[in-house]
Amino acid sequence: MSTQRRRPGKGMPFRSASAPRRPGAWGPTIRALAVLVSILAVVGGLVAYTIVRRGLSAHDQPSRAEAVLARWMRGLATPQATRVRRNPVPATPQVLQGALEHYADHCATCHANDGSGDTAIGRALYPKAPDMRASATQSLSDGELFSIIEHGIRLTGMPAWGNGTAQGERDSWGLVHFLRRLPTLSADDFERMEALSPKTPAQMKDEEETRRFLSGGGL
């Protein structure tokens, strides 16, 4: 019986699992990890410095480092498959009307009917509710907007509206259509939304007094 070892080649297409890796094969991966850790350390240090220097008051605007880190984390939190999805729900009048009603009832308290975020709650959040008419929101993909509506954003005031049902997802996609229309809402749209938006007790009292006055009942 021949004891000669077979040379790698024909009949041996795969390298032995015990074969050592080439020197330096892990070099690029280790360097990439080192760069990532360095970036996180720098950004984390800037955020920590900002917190120590400015405190934890929600009255302040987020620092530049916090904003960059938040946007980066938001991007990582949205799976690529979701980010590139197109809106599967047609923008029919019925869908847009339902989205308008849902927005006025659930979203306007923080974001305002016009999407500006200029409400008592929106201004008091940290970070403050964004102006969703601006490019920072409008430039997001449909999939990114859907993910934010469905799953919310941790450590902000944005809740997760998804309920795990097909109808819930359809409603969220409808809201994506409505958010695209925020910069061009009409006076009629605002009038309908105003009637649907939740009212504080003081607002309800004022509206009732106005109604009674206009109907001749006095104040």
C-alpha positions in Angstrom: 0.0 0.0 0.0 1.4 3.4 -1.0 2.0 5.8 1.9 2.5 8.8 -0.4 0.2 11.7 0.5 -2.1 13.1 -2.2 -1.3 16.6 -3.3 -4.1 19.2 -3.3 -5.6 19.4 -6.8 -8.0 17.2 -8.7 -10.2 15.3 -6.5 -9.6 17.7 -3.5 -11.6 20.9 -4.3 -12.0 21.9 -0.7 -9.3 23.1 1.7 -9.0 21.1 4.9 -11.0 22.7 7.7 -7.8 22.5 9.8 -5.7 24.4 7.4 -4.4 27.6 8.9 -5.7 30.9 7.6 -3.4 33.1 5.7 -1.5 35.6 7.8 -3.3 38.9 7.9 -6.7 37.5 6.7 -8.4 39.1 9.7 -6.6 42.4 9.2 -9.3 44.4 7.3 -12.1 43.2 9.7 -10.1 44.1 12.8 -9.3 47.5 11.4 -13.0 48.1 10.5 -14.0 47.2 14.0 -11.4 49.4 15.5 -12.6 52.4 13.4 -16.2 51.7 14.4 -15.3 51.4 18.1 -13.3 54.7 17.9 -16.3 56.5 16.3 -18.7 55.2 18.9 -16.3 56.2 21.7 -15.9 59.8 20.3 -19.6 60.3 19.8 -20.4 58.7 23.1 -17.9 61.0 24.8 -19.3 64.1 23.2 -22.8 63.1 24.3 -21.6 62.4 27.8 -19.8 65.7 27.9 -22.9 67.5 26.7 -25.1 65.8 29.4 -22.6 66.7 32.2 -22.3 70.3 30.9 -25.9 71.0 30.1 -27.8 68.6 32.4 -30.9 66.6 31.4 -33.4 69.4 30.9 -35.9 68.7 28.1 -36.0 72.4 27.4 -32.7 72.3 25.5 -32.3 71.3 21.9 -30.2 68.1 21.3 -26.6 68.7 20.7 -25.1 68.1 17.2 -23.5 64.9 18.5 -26.8 63.6 19.8 -28.6 64.4 16.6 -26.0 62.6 14.5 -26.0 59.6 16.8 -29.8 59.5 16.8 -30.1 59.6 13.0 -27.5 57.0 12.6 -29.1 54.6 15.1 -32.5 55.2 13.5 -31.0 54.2 10.2 -29.5 51.0 11.6 -32.8 50.2 13.4 -34.7 50.1 10.1 -34.0 46.8 8.2 -32.9 47.3 4.6 -35.8 45.2 3.3 -38.2 47.6 5.1 -36.3 50.7 4.1 -36.6 50.0 0.4 -40.3 49.0 0.4 -42.7 51.0 -1.7 -46.1 51.9 -0.3 -48.4 48.9 -1.2 -51.6 50.8 -0.3 -53.2 52.9 -3.1 -53.7 56.5 -2.2 -57.5 56.4 -2.7 -59.8 59.1 -1.4 -61.1 56.6 1.3 -57.5 55.8 2.4 -56.6 59.5 2.6 -59.7 60.4 4.5 -59.1 57.6 7.0 -55.5 58.7 7.4 -56.5 62.3 8.0 -59.0 61.2 10.7 -56.4 59.0 12.3 -53.7 61.7 12.2 -56.1 64.3 13.7 -57.1 62.0 16.5 -53.8 60.3 17.3 -50.9 62.5 16.0 -51.9 66.1 16.0 -51.6 66.4 19.8 -47.8 66.3 19.4 -47.3 67.1 15.7 -50.0 69.7 15.2 -52.6 69.5 12.4 -50.2 71.1 9.9 -47.3 68.8 10.9 -45.2 71.6 12.3 -44.8 70.1 15.8 -45.8 73.5 17.3 -48.0 72.2 20.2 -47.6 72.4 23.9 -46.6 68.7 24.0 -44.5 68.8 20.8 -42.4 71.8 22.1 -41.9 70.1 25.5 -40.5 66.8 24.2 -36.8 65.9 24.0 -36.0 65.9 21.2 -38.8 68.3 20.2 -41.4 67.0 17.7 -40.0 67.7 14.2 -41.5 69.8 11.5 -42.7 66.9 9.3 -43.1 69.2 6.3 -39.4 69.8 6.2 -36.9 67.8 4.1 -35.5 65.9 7.1 -38.8 64.0 7.2 -40.0 64.2 3.6 -36.7 62.9 2.3 -37.2 59.6 4.2 -38.3 56.6 2.1 -41.9 55.3 2.4 -40.4 52.2 4.2 -38.6 54.4 6.8 -41.7 56.4 7.6 -43.7 53.2 7.9 -41.2 51.7 10.3 -41.2 54.8 12.5 -45.0 54.8 12.6 -45.3 51.1 13.3 -42.4 50.6 15.7 -41.8 54.1 17.2 -38.4 55.4 18.2 -36.9 54.6 21.6 -35.9 57.4 24.0 -38.1 59.9 22.2 -41.8 60.7 22.5 -42.6 58.7 19.4 -44.8 55.7 20.3 -45.2 52.5 18.3 -48.6 52.5 16.7 -48.4 49.1 15.1 -50.7 46.4 16.6 -49.4 43.4 14.7 -52.4 43.1 12.4 -52.7 43.4 8.7 -55.2 46.3 9.1 -52.9 48.1 11.5 -50.1 47.9 8.8 -52.6 49.2 6.2 -53.4 52.1 8.5 -49.7 52.9 8.9 -49.2 52.9 5.1 -52.2 55.2 4.8 -50.5 57.6 7.2 -47.4 57.6 5.1 -49.5 58.9 2.2 -50.9 61.6 4.5 -47.5 62.7 5.7 -46.5 63.2 2.1 -49.5 65.6 1.7 -48.7 67.7 4.8 -46.9 70.5 2.9 -49.9 71.0 0.6 -53.0 70.6 3.0 -55.9 72.8 2.1 -58.1 75.0 4.3 -60.8 72.4 4.1 -58.4 69.7 5.3 -57.5 71.8 8.4 -61.2 72.5 9.1 -62.0 68.8 9.1 -59.0 68.0 11.3 -59.8 70.7 13.8 -63.2 69.2 14.4 -61.6 65.8 15.0 -58.6 66.8 17.1 -58.8 66.0 20.8 -59.8 69.0 23.0 -58.7 70.0 26.5 -61.5 70.7 29.0 -60.7 74.5 28.6 -61.1 74.3 24.8 -64.3 72.3 25.1 -65.7 75.0 27.5 -64.7 77.8 25.2 -66.3 76.1 22.2 -69.5 75.4 24.2 -69.7 79.1 25.3 -69.1 80.2 21.7 -71.8 77.9 20.4 -74.3 79.1 23.0 -73.5 82.8 22.3 -73.9 82.3 18.5 -77.2 80.5 19.1 -78.5 83.4 21.2 -78.2 81.8 24.5 -75.8 84.3 26.0 -72.6 83.5 28.0 
